[in-house]
Amino acid sequence: MRFVEFGHDGGQWQGPGQGRDYLVRAFAVQHTTPIALGYAITDQSATTLGYTGDTVYCPAVEDLAAISAVVVLDTSFHASRAGHMGLDDVEALAGRWPDRTFIPTHLGDDVTGSDQPNIVFPSDEQTFTLNTLDGYVTGPNDSRENPFGDGAGMLHKWMSAQATDEDRAILERVIDDWGAVVMGRKSFEKNEGEGGWGEGGPVGDVPCFVVTHHKPTRSYPPVFTFVTDGVASAIEQARKAAGDKVVGLHGATVMQQALPLGLVDEIRVHVVSVLVGGGTPLFGTLDSSVTLERTQVMATPAATHLTYRVVR
């Protein structure tokens, strides 16, 4: 554990934490006490979480909103009062930055909801964890014997007995929507056959197209087609097989290859409240930024389910 002390005017610190590098910036905000600071925490994927602390609406709050993907705000009242922001201030920020997510906390009884789609209200039974879209889909040392990786066995708990009705409805919709699957060779080898998917793929008998450099020398169930001429070819073949249904991308490798090629229309992410500290990143390093439009958010005790449209 590391303690960093900032002065009245804020400042910044950069260094390691749990195996990752972080940049922490402190901003002087305006409260009734002489010293009040807000914070922006940026990880090595360049994604920033902002926290305002107790403050009125001031330039430092706008600075935090401008650089953060998610902003947590102390919002005690429906309208602003001395030393505190109100929901009216949060709605002004949300309207100015519609591509950010704003999470008001420290809520008074009169703050119950908002019409702004990018304001998310936590309930007593929910925990919100910032797990960026560059987060890990497995822990370290994943293998056929350890498919989720070290410390990541809970990543699929929203599909298990801990699932709520909302979790199950999301899973059923995925199963109903997918008409074909594209995956990488590693995902295939970790999960096919006995002890994994059995005689089918991740969605039973839905056709699966496996992107690989070399076709296997042994035979596999007919649900699998092995594609050696790249992810674009695999997706094209999957589209024909899917007909009017969706082509699902399974695993990180195919996502990392397909996204820069403009072959991804929608991204669905299921964020579990855990930090595994390493493993397989969903997106890795992209050559350029990709603009997303969030179209759905559902939070359950097991996961936060996010849907994004890829903006072209």
N, C-alpha and C positions, 0 to 999 in steps of 0.2 A: 504494500500500500504506500502511496506517495501523497504528501501534503504540499500544496503550492499556495503561497500567500500572495495576494494581489493588493496593490495600493488603492487609494481612494479613486484614482482616475482610471483604474482598470489595468490592462496589460495583456501579455500573452505568454504561454508556455508550450513547448513542444517536446515530446519524448515518448518512450514506450510504455505500454500498459497491456498486460495479458497477451503479450506476443504481437501486438499491433502498435503502430505509431499514431499518435493523436496530437492535434493542435487545439489548445484551449485558449480562447480569447475572452477576456472579461471586459464588459462595457459598463460605464457609469450610467445608471438609470436614476430616475427621480422618485424618491419616496419621502415619507415624513421623517425618517432617520437620516443622520448626516452621511452615512455610508450605505449605499445600496448598489448592487452589481447584478447584471444579467450576463449570461454565458453562452458562447457558441462553441460546440465541440465537433471537430472535424476529424473523421477517420482517414485511413490511408486510401480509401476509394474516393476521397474528396466529397463525401456526403456529410452534411452538417445538421446537427440537432441544436436548436436554440432554446434557451430558457430565460424568461424575462425577470423572474423574481417579482417581489412586490414593487410596483411602480405605477406611475400614471403614464398615459400615452405621451411619448416623447421621441425625439430623433433617434435615440439609442434603440428603442423598440423597432422602429422602421429599419434601422441598420441590421438588426438581428433577423427580421423577416426577409430582408433582401438577400441574405446569404444562406438561409436555412431551408432544408427540405421539409422539416417538421419543426414547429414552434410550440413549446409548452408555455402557457401563460397563467399567472395567478390572476383570476378574474372573480372577484368576490361578489360583485353586484350586477344587477341588470343594466344599470347606467353608471358611468364613472363617478367616483367620489374622491375626496382628498386622499392622496397617497395610493389610490388603487385604480386599475382599469375596470371598465365595465364591459358587458357583452357588446354594447354599441361600439366600443373601441375594437374589439376582436372582429366584429363583422366588417368594420371599415378596413382592417388589415386583410381579411379574407377576400374582400371585394377587389382590393388593389393587387393582391397576389393570388389569383385563382389556382395556380399550379402548386401552391404550398398547402400543407395540412396544418391546421391549428387545433390544439388540444387545450381548452380552458380547464383549469383545476381550481381548487380552493373555492368551490362554488357556493353561493348563497342559495337559500330555498327558492328565490324568485328567478333563478337562472335555470331553465328547464330544457331549452332547445333553441334551434335557430334554423332558418330557411336556407342558410348558406351551405352548399353541399360539401365544402372543404373544411367545415368545422365539425370536429368529432368530440362527442361528450362521453367521458368515461362514466360507467356506472359503478356501484359499490362492488360488483362481482367481476370487474374487468381490470386487467393489467395491460397497459400499453408499453411495448418495448420497441425501441427503434432498431429494426433489423433491416438494413438498406437492401435495395434490389441487387446490390453486389454481395449479399450475404451468402452463407455456405449452405449447400444442399446435402453435404455429408460432413462428418467430422474427419479428423485425421485418420490415416491408416485404414481406409475402407477397403473391403475385399469381399469375396464370396462368403467367407466365414463371418465377416463383420461388415455387412452391407451398408449400414448407416454410418460407420466410422466410430471412432472413440468418442464417448460422451454425447452421442447424438441419437440414441435409441428412441427418444421421445418425439422425433421430428414428424412421425406419422401417427401420433396419438389421436389426432382429430379424426382418423379413420377407424379407431379402435373402439373398445367398450366405453371409453371416456367421451366419445363423440356425443354432441347434442343433436336434437332434431335438425337444427340449422346446418351443422356439419354434415350430417347424413344427406340432407337435401342437396348440398353443394356437390358431394361425391356422386350422387345419383345423376345429377345434371351432367357432370363430366362424362360419366359412362354412357349416358344417352346421346350426348352430342358427338362423341368421337367416332368417326367412321374409318380412321386409319391412324397409325402411330409411326413416327420416325424416331429412331434412337441411335445412339452410338454403340460401338462394339463393346465398350466396357460395361455399359448398363445391361446389355444383353448377356454377357458372360457372367456377371454377378448374380443374375436373377433367373435365368432360364432353367427349366427342368425341375427335377425333384428337389424339394426344399425351397423352391422359389415359386415361379408361376405355373409349374406343372406342365401340361401339354399345350398351354396357350401362352399368350403374352400378358402384359399388364392389364389389359381390358378383355381377357378371355380370348374369344376367337376373332376379335377385331384384327385385320391385317396389320402386320408390323414390318417396317422397312428398316433394315439395319445398315448403317453407313460403315463401311470397313475398307481397308486397303486390300485385303485378300479374302476371297470366299473361303469358308471352312471346308475341310476335307471330309468331314463326316456329315451325315444327314441330320436335319432337325425337323420338327413339326412344320407342316405346310403353311402355318400362320406366318412364318418368317420368310422374308425375301431379303437377300443380301445384295447391297448396291455398292459397286466399287468405283463409280464415276462421280462421286461427290454428293454433298447434301442437297444441292439444287435438283439433281436428278432424282434423288430419293423423295423429295417433297413433291415433285411433279408426278411421280408414279403413285404416291400416296393420295394425291388429289383425285386421280382417276379412280382409284379404288374406293375412296370415301364417298364419291358422288356428291350429294347435297349436304353431307355432314362435314364435321370439322376434322382437320388434320392436327393431331396433338404431337408436340415435341416432347420427348421423354429424355431427361438428363441434361446436364450442363453443356456438353460438347456440341450437340447439334444446335442448341440455342445460340452459343457463341459464334457458330459459323453462319447460321441462317439470318440472324439479326442484321449484320452489316450488309447482307445481300438484299435487304428489303423484302424478305420472305416471311416476316412475322407480322401478323395483323393485330394480335391481342396477347397480352401477358397476364397470366393468373398466378399469383403468388400467395402461399399459405404460410404466414409468419408465426413461428412457435416461440414462446418466451424463453429462449435460452441463448447463451453465447457459447459457441463451441471452441472459439479461439483459433480455428484453422480448419483445413480440409479442402473440399471442392467448391470454389465460388461459382455461383450461378452464371455470372456474366464475365468474370475475369476482367481483362483490360480491353476496352473498346478503342478503336482508332479515332472515333469522333463521338460527340454527344448524340443521344437519341431522345427526342422529345416524346413524352408520354402524356396522355390525358386519363386521369383516374375516372373510371365510370362506375365503380362499385366498391363499397367497403362494408364488411360484415365482421364484427368482433364476437367471438364466443370464448368461453373459458379455455378451450383447447388451442385456439389459433385466431389470428386476424387474417381474414380472407380479402385479398385485394385484386381488383381487375383493372387493367390499364389498356387503353387503345394506343397503338403506335401511330403517331402523327407523322404524316409525310408531306 
